[in-house]
Amino acid sequence: MTEQPSPATIATIADEVGVSVTTVSKVLNGRADVAPRTRARVEASLDRHQYRRRARRPPIRHDQIDLVFHQLDSLWAMEIIKAVETVASAAGIGLHLSQLDGQHSPPQGWLDATLTRRPLGVLFVLCHLTEKQRDLLARQLIPFVVIDTDSATSALVPTVGSNNWNGGLIATRHLLQLGHQRIALISGPRDVLCAQARTAGFWSAHDEVGLPVATDLIRHGDFYVDSGFSHGMALLDRPDRPTAIFAGSDMQALGVLRAARQLGLDVPHDLSVIGYDNVPVATWTVPALTTVNQPLRDMAGTAAQMLLDLASGTELSTSRIDLVTELVIRESTAPPPPH
């Protein structure tokens, strides 16, 4: 029989890289006091040897979970925070909040700080880890779950989202059933998965009735009010303006409502507007906003519970959960005006 090579030890790694055993130990323990270039060399060696910590989980310095947003400045984010905090507080767990200034992958500084803090686990919202970062967290036995992923994820990455394709479909189908034929779309960023899925649903609804999509009426925003307003102004201040706009998020819909008001258009008699998310403010707009209910609190609460299960050593029954999206019809949609 062929002898299997002996598993790598910390001493093996240290000898190969040309550093001390203490330095390798610091990298394994997530210590920040290692030079970035040295850390990278040690990590590369650990990866080559497929080194995995064999000891029990290291002591937890803070009984908390981390909640990480790619950007943190909307009512949408507040819904997620409230749901995660509810689950965490019921379990006697603290919550550490951070955001990545619009980036969709954490920088090394964030990772170093997190490894030093050593949370129970990490929740990522509309952002993701690189494969190397995933391996590093796994080596430190820090589980993570992604909420509303911004990109395609491995089946090994626990993820909670909603059926964005169906949301785009039912929103557009509603406008088509009202009789609209020139429907504009203000989607989210081109490179974000949920925006791509909602856009695909928009196209599918047109395909169902055999109506070509007016591609000159498709815009890509950032899910925030300003982009809804700027794209809304551009779409509505033209002679062949659309009779309806699917705004892709409630925040963008608020911007569209302001643009319509500034241009003297009445919603819904001159223009129908539909949002996405069903954040609480949607019931208080004038007119009240028709929108797609994305169960944000259920998504966040489910993800938080999955994370606590992983932190306690419980194996998940599934790594991907997509919750149902539903249309909520209020006052901002109506049949198009007569020609």
NUDO-151615 format. One line per field, with one value per residue (C-alpha): residue number from 0; y, z, x; chain. Coordinates in steps of 0.05 Angstrom, whole numbers, plus 5000, padded with zeros to 4 digits. Each point is the difference from the previous one (the first is absolute). Example, Ala and Ser with C-alpha at 12.3 -4.5 7.8 and 13.67 -1.06 7.14 Angstrom:
BEGIN
resi [0,1]
v [4910,5069]
w [5156,4987]
u [5246,5027]
chain [A,A]
# end
This chain:
BEGIN
resi [0,1,2,3,4,5,6,7,8,9,10,11,12,13,14,15,16,17,18,19,20,21,22,23,24,25,26,27,28,29,30,31,32,33,34,35,36,37,38,39,40,41,42,43,44,45,46,47,48,49,50,51,52,53,54,55,56,57,58,59,60,61,62,63,64,65,66,67,68,69,70,71,72,73,74,75,76,77,78,79,80,81,82,83,84,85,86,87,88,89,90,91,92,93,94,95,96,97,98,99,100,101,102,103,104,105,106,107,108,109,110,111,112,113,114,115,116,117,118,119,120,121,122,123,124,125,126,127,128,129,130,131,132,133,134,135,136,137,138,139,140,141,142,143,144,145,146,147,148,149,150,151,152,153,154,155,156,157,158,159,160,161,162,163,164,165,166,167,168,169,170,171,172,173,174,175,176,177,178,179,180,181,182,183,184,185,186,187,188,189,190,191,192,193,194,195,196,197,198,199,200,201,202,203,204,205,206,207,208,209,210,211,212,213,214,215,216,217,218,219,220,221,222,223,224,225,226,227,228,229,230,231,232,233,234,235,236,237,238,239,240,241,242,243,244,245,246,247,248,249,250,251,252,253,254,255,256,257,258,259,260,261,262,263,264,265,266,267,268,269,270,271,272,273,274,275,276,277,278,279,280,281,282,283,284,285,286,287,288,289,290,291,292,293,294,295,296,297,298,299,300,301,302,303,304,305,306,307,308,309,310,311,312,313,314,315,316,317,318,319,320,321,322,323,324,325,326,327,328,329,330,331,332,333,334,335,336,337,338]
v [5000,5070,5041,5064,5063,5024,5060,5067,5029,5072,4984,4975,5064,5043,4964,5004,5075,5017,5031,4981,4952,5060,5038,4942,4994,5074,4993,4940,5038,5061,5046,5067,5009,4963,5037,4993,4970,4949,4983,4988,4952,4962,4996,4975,4944,4982,4995,4957,4951,5005,5013,5001,5015,4936,5028,5021,5068,5056,5041,5051,5070,5030,4965,5034,4993,5048,5030,5028,5043,5020,5068,5023,5059,4978,4978,4933,4990,5020,4944,4949,5029,4997,4927,4978,5037,4966,4931,5018,5032,4941,4956,5048,5017,5069,5031,5035,5042,5021,5021,4998,5069,4969,4945,4930,4964,5016,5030,4969,5051,4978,4928,5012,5037,4946,4944,5038,5012,4927,5003,4940,5009,5051,5020,5032,5043,5011,4985,4938,4971,4978,4926,5015,5041,4943,4951,5046,5006,4925,4989,5044,4963,5064,4983,5049,5007,5045,5040,5020,4982,5049,4945,4926,4960,4930,4948,4998,5072,5004,5052,5030,5040,5008,4983,5063,4973,4989,5069,5032,4957,5015,5075,5005,4953,5045,5061,4961,4976,5072,5014,5033,4988,5049,4978,5027,4963,5032,4938,4995,4995,4956,4956,4985,4933,5021,5057,4953,4952,5055,5025,4929,4996,5067,4970,4935,5037,5034,4934,4970,5049,5006,5073,5024,5033,5074,4993,5076,5004,4955,5034,4975,5037,4983,4986,5068,5062,5044,4950,4992,5075,5011,4942,5018,5071,4975,4949,5047,5064,4973,5003,4924,4990,4934,4992,4956,4992,4938,5032,4937,5023,5042,5051,5010,5004,5058,5036,4986,5028,5064,5005,4991,5053,5049,4990,5010,4927,4969,4930,4955,5036,5023,4950,4934,4986,4934,4987,4941,4979,5025,5040,5035,5068,4971,5005,5074,5027,5041,4961,4936,4959,4936,4955,4930,4974,4972,4968,5036,4985,4927,4996,5033,4961,4934,5016,5020,4936,4959,5036,4985,4927,4996,5033,4947,4944,4983,4976,5038,4960,5045,5052,5043,5029,5044,5030,5018,5070,5027,5060,5053,5043,5070,5067,5015,4956,5007,4990,5046,5067,4999,5020]
w [5000,4984,5062,5007,5012,5072,5012,5002,5069,5021,5001,4928,4977,5038,4970,4930,5004,5040,5060,5073,5027,5039,4936,4970,5064,4998,4928,5021,5059,4958,5035,4966,5019,4938,4939,4941,4954,5053,5014,4926,4995,5062,4973,4933,5035,5043,4938,4964,5058,5010,5073,5046,5074,5038,5069,5029,4982,5028,5057,4978,5021,4989,5003,4938,4926,4946,4950,4938,4947,4934,5014,5059,4987,4984,5032,4967,5043,5063,4989,4998,5061,5041,4982,5014,5066,5021,4989,5031,5063,5012,5001,5045,4943,4984,4931,4966,4940,4943,4927,4941,4968,4939,4989,4989,5029,5068,4999,5039,5056,5014,5000,5048,5048,4997,5013,5059,5028,4987,4997,5004,4926,4944,4959,4933,4965,4925,5004,4998,5019,4953,5001,5039,5051,5008,5012,5053,5038,4995,5028,5059,5008,4989,4962,4953,4963,4941,4997,4931,4964,4949,4957,4985,5060,5011,5027,5060,5018,5044,4968,5014,4946,4965,4932,4963,4931,5023,5031,4934,4963,5044,5002,4925,4989,5043,4957,4936,5025,5014,4926,5001,4939,5010,5066,5025,5047,5049,5023,5049,4983,4940,5040,5058,4995,5029,4951,4942,5023,5006,4930,4974,5030,4966,4933,5013,5014,4932,4967,5030,4962,4938,5012,4982,5056,4988,5012,4996,5064,5042,5049,5054,5067,5068,5038,5034,4996,4959,4943,4999,4994,4947,4957,5011,4976,4937,4984,5013,4968,4929,4949,4998,5075,5031,5031,5056,5037,5038,5047,5024,5073,5044,5010,4924,4996,5049,4953,4941,5038,5013,4927,4978,5048,4977,4927,5017,4988,5042,5029,4982,4948,4956,5024,5038,5047,5033,5050,5032,5072,5036,5053,5050,4967,4938,5036,5015,4931,4962,4967,5040,4961,4963,5012,5003,5071,5011,5069,5026,5073,4988,4956,5053,5058,4964,4982,5072,5027,4949,5023,5073,4982,4963,5059,5047,4955,4971,4928,4953,4962,4940,4979,4956,5019,4954,5030,4962,4970,4995,4966,5046,4960,5028,4967,4953,4942,4954,4925,4953,4980,4936,4937]
u [5000,5023,5013,4959,5040,4998,4953,5034,5015,5011,5075,4996,4967,5049,5060,4973,4985,5062,4965,4992,4948,4973,4987,4961,4961,4983,4973,4959,4972,4982,5049,5009,5073,5027,5026,4951,5054,5020,4927,4988,5060,4977,4929,5025,5039,4940,4957,5051,5002,4924,5015,4940,5000,4993,4988,4934,4970,5043,4972,4949,5020,4931,4934,4974,4986,5023,4951,5035,4966,5032,4967,4959,4955,4929,4934,5012,5062,4962,4949,5057,5034,4936,4988,5071,5001,4935,5029,5067,4972,4953,5061,5039,5048,5027,5001,5059,4982,5045,4997,5048,4988,4968,5051,4973,5060,5033,5070,5057,4994,4928,5021,5059,4955,4947,5049,5028,4930,4981,4924,4953,4987,4989,4939,5015,4947,5007,5074,5044,5067,5054,5017,5063,4962,4949,5057,5030,4934,4990,5070,4981,4934,4960,4936,4966,4934,4983,4935,4975,5065,5028,5029,4996,5024,5028,4952,5046,4982,4937,4955,4931,4965,4933,4973,5022,4983,4928,4999,5019,4950,4940,5015,5004,4942,4956,5017,4987,4933,4981,5012,5069,5043,5056,5030,5066,5046,5049,5037,5058,5074,5016,5048,4953,4964,4933,4995,5017,4945,4948,5018,4993,4931,4983,5019,4963,4935,5006,5014,4937,4956,5044,5016,5070,5039,5013,5075,5010,4959,5045,5047,5047,5001,5028,4935,5002,4955,5048,5005,4925,4992,5054,4978,4928,5012,5036,4945,4941,5027,4994,4944,4992,5002,4979,4932,5028,5066,5022,5050,5036,5001,4955,5055,5006,4924,5002,5047,4954,4940,5039,5020,4928,4977,5054,4978,4927,4979,4945,5012,4965,4957,5058,5052,4999,5058,5017,5055,5034,5013,4938,5037,4953,5004,4965,4934,5011,5018,4948,4972,5015,5050,4984,5060,5028,5004,5070,4997,5062,4987,4987,5062,5044,4970,5008,5072,5016,4971,5040,5063,4986,4987,5066,5036,4972,5023,4932,5001,4953,4947,5009,5051,4953,4932,4959,4938,4937,4988,4930,4967,4968,4952,4988,4985,5059,4979,4940,4983,5039,4969,4959,5037]
chain [A,A,A,A,A,A,A,A,A,A,A,A,A,A,A,A,A,A,A,A,A,A,A,A,A,A,A,A,A,A,A,A,A,A,A,A,A,A,A,A,A,A,A,A,A,A,A,A,A,A,A,A,A,A,A,A,A,A,A,A,A,A,A,A,A,A,A,A,A,A,A,A,A,A,A,A,A,A,A,A,A,A,A,A,A,A,A,A,A,A,A,A,A,A,A,A,A,A,A,A,A,A,A,A,A,A,A,A,A,A,A,A,A,A,A,A,A,A,A,A,A,A,A,A,A,A,A,A,A,A,A,A,A,A,A,A,A,A,A,A,A,A,A,A,A,A,A,A,A,A,A,A,A,A,A,A,A,A,A,A,A,A,A,A,A,A,A,A,A,A,A,A,A,A,A,A,A,A,A,A,A,A,A,A,A,A,A,A,A,A,A,A,A,A,A,A,A,A,A,A,A,A,A,A,A,A,A,A,A,A,A,A,A,A,A,A,A,A,A,A,A,A,A,A,A,A,A,A,A,A,A,A,A,A,A,A,A,A,A,A,A,A,A,A,A,A,A,A,A,A,A,A,A,A,A,A,A,A,A,A,A,A,A,A,A,A,A,A,A,A,A,A,A,A,A,A,A,A,A,A,A,A,A,A,A,A,A,A,A,A,A,A,A,A,A,A,A,A,A,A,A,A,A,A,A,A,A,A,A,A,A,A,A,A,A,A,A,A,A,A,A,A,A,A,A,A,A,A,A,A,A,A,A,A,A,A,A,A,A]
# end
